[in-house]
Amino acid sequence: GEKVEQISRRFTDPTSADFVFATRGEKEVPADGFAEFASDLWDKIAKNEELDLPTQRKMLAMVRCDRRRKALVETLRETAGEWRTVTAEDFKARAEERVAKMCGEFAEYTAGYDEEVVADGRDKLLRDAWPILQDRFDALVRELRLEAERGSSDRLKELLPADAAMPS
């Protein structure tokens, strides 16, 4: 009886000293993460464990930020092949545009979560994205080098007399 009422007051009585939602605000737990947050809280209650709401919110933010970061990186990896038509002159602008778009999508998805966790997730997103872009840039440079070598070889053949042999 008394224990149940004590727990009930924590969730229903705003005047209670240990009212769970005393510091509620729009940035505490975003609506799209509430089901996961509430489920974890209920598990803690059912197991008769101590509730640590700030830690629970931070853990939820970590899981959701990591999930979104991985999805964005996978999309970049899958679409990197589409960059074969990008010229060397356009590469930097396209890469910066793509990274800005990813960061914008990440920020929009993680709005309302713990700022420190979001900043860490954004840093990880950038660390994961740049190697993918670097690989695509390296491939572009290789393609340009081969094209230049072929062009030079063809031009050299044009300049040599017809009976001269090309050096190996």
C-alpha positions in Angstrom: 0.0 0.0 0.0 2.2 2.8 1.2 5.1 2.0 -1.3 2.6 2.0 -4.2 1.3 5.4 -3.1 4.8 6.7 -2.8 5.7 5.6 -6.3 2.3 6.9 -7.6 3.0 10.4 -6.0 6.4 10.5 -7.8 4.5 10.4 -11.1 1.2 12.2 -10.3 1.8 14.8 -7.6 3.7 17.9 -8.9 4.1 19.1 -5.3 6.0 16.0 -4.3 9.7 16.6 -3.6 10.7 13.7 -5.8 8.2 14.4 -8.6 9.6 12.6 -11.7 8.5 15.3 -14.2 9.6 18.3 -12.1 12.1 19.4 -14.7 10.1 18.4 -17.7 10.6 20.4 -20.8 10.5 20.0 -24.6 14.2 19.1 -24.7 14.0 16.3 -22.1 12.7 13.4 -24.1 11.5 14.0 -27.7 8.1 12.6 -28.5 9.5 10.1 -31.1 11.7 8.5 -28.4 9.1 8.5 -25.6 8.0 4.9 -26.1 11.5 3.6 -25.8 12.1 5.8 -22.8 8.9 4.8 -21.1 9.5 1.1 -21.7 13.0 1.3 -20.2 11.5 3.2 -17.2 8.9 0.5 -16.7 11.5 -2.2 -16.8 13.4 -0.4 -14.0 10.2 -0.1 -12.0 9.2 -3.7 -12.5 12.7 -4.8 -11.4 12.4 -2.5 -8.4 15.6 -0.6 -9.5 16.4 3.0 -8.7 15.3 5.4 -11.4 18.0 7.7 -12.8 16.0 9.8 -15.4 18.9 12.0 -16.6 21.0 8.9 -17.3 18.0 7.3 -19.0 17.5 10.3 -21.2 21.2 10.4 -22.1 21.2 6.7 -22.9 18.2 7.1 -25.2 19.9 10.0 -26.9 23.1 7.9 -27.4 21.1 5.0 -29.0 19.0 7.2 -31.3 22.0 9.3 -32.4 24.1 6.3 -33.1 21.3 4.7 -35.1 20.8 7.8 -37.2 24.6 8.2 -37.7 24.9 4.7 -39.0 22.0 5.1 -41.4 23.4 8.3 -42.9 26.8 6.8 -43.3 25.4 3.7 -45.0 23.4 5.9 -47.4 26.5 7.9 -48.2 28.4 4.6 -48.8 25.7 3.3 -51.0 25.4 6.5 -53.1 29.2 7.1 -53.4 29.2 5.2 -56.7 26.8 7.8 -58.2 29.7 10.3 -57.9 31.4 8.9 -60.9 30.1 11.7 -63.0 31.4 14.4 -60.7 34.3 16.3 -62.1 37.4 17.4 -60.2 36.2 21.0 -60.4 32.9 20.0 -58.8 34.1 17.5 -56.3 34.8 19.9 -53.4 31.5 21.7 -53.7 29.5 18.5 -54.0 31.3 16.9 -51.1 30.7 19.9 -48.9 27.1 20.1 -50.0 26.5 16.4 -49.2 28.2 16.7 -45.8 26.1 19.7 -44.9 23.0 17.9 -45.9 23.9 14.9 -43.8 24.7 17.1 -40.8 21.4 18.9 -41.3 19.4 15.6 -41.4 21.3 14.5 -38.3 20.5 17.7 -36.4 16.9 17.6 -37.4 16.5 14.0 -36.3 18.3 14.5 -33.0 16.7 17.8 -32.1 15.8 17.8 -28.4 18.3 15.2 -27.3 21.2 15.7 -24.9 23.4 18.4 -26.6 26.7 16.7 -25.6 25.5 13.4 -27.0 24.3 15.0 -30.2 27.7 16.9 -30.7 29.6 13.6 -30.1 27.3 11.9 -32.7 27.9 14.6 -35.2 31.7 14.4 -34.8 31.5 10.6 -35.3 29.3 11.2 -38.4 32.0 13.4 -39.9 34.8 11.0 -39.0 32.9 8.2 -40.7 31.9 10.3 -43.8 35.3 11.8 -44.8 37.0 8.4 -45.5 34.2 7.5 -47.9 34.6 10.8 -49.6 38.4 10.5 -49.6 38.1 7.1 -51.3 35.9 8.6 -54.0 38.3 11.5 -54.5 41.3 9.1 -54.8 39.4 7.2 -57.4 38.7 10.4 -59.3 42.4 11.4 -59.2 43.4 7.9 -60.5 40.9 8.2 -63.3 42.2 11.7 -64.2 45.8 10.5 -64.1 45.1 7.5 -66.4 43.2 9.8 -68.8 46.2 12.3 -68.8 48.6 9.4 -69.4 46.6 8.1 -72.3 46.3 11.5 -73.8 50.1 12.1 -73.5 50.8 8.7 -75.0 48.5 9.4 -77.9 50.0 12.9 -78.5 53.5 11.5 -78.3 52.6 8.9 -81.0 51.4 11.8 -83.2 54.7 13.7 -82.8 57.0 10.7 -83.5 57.9 9.9 -87.1 55.9 7.0 -88.5 58.8 4.5 -88.4 59.9 5.4 -84.9 59.1 3.0 -82.1 57.5 4.1 -78.8 59.7 3.6 -75.8 58.4 0.9 -73.4 
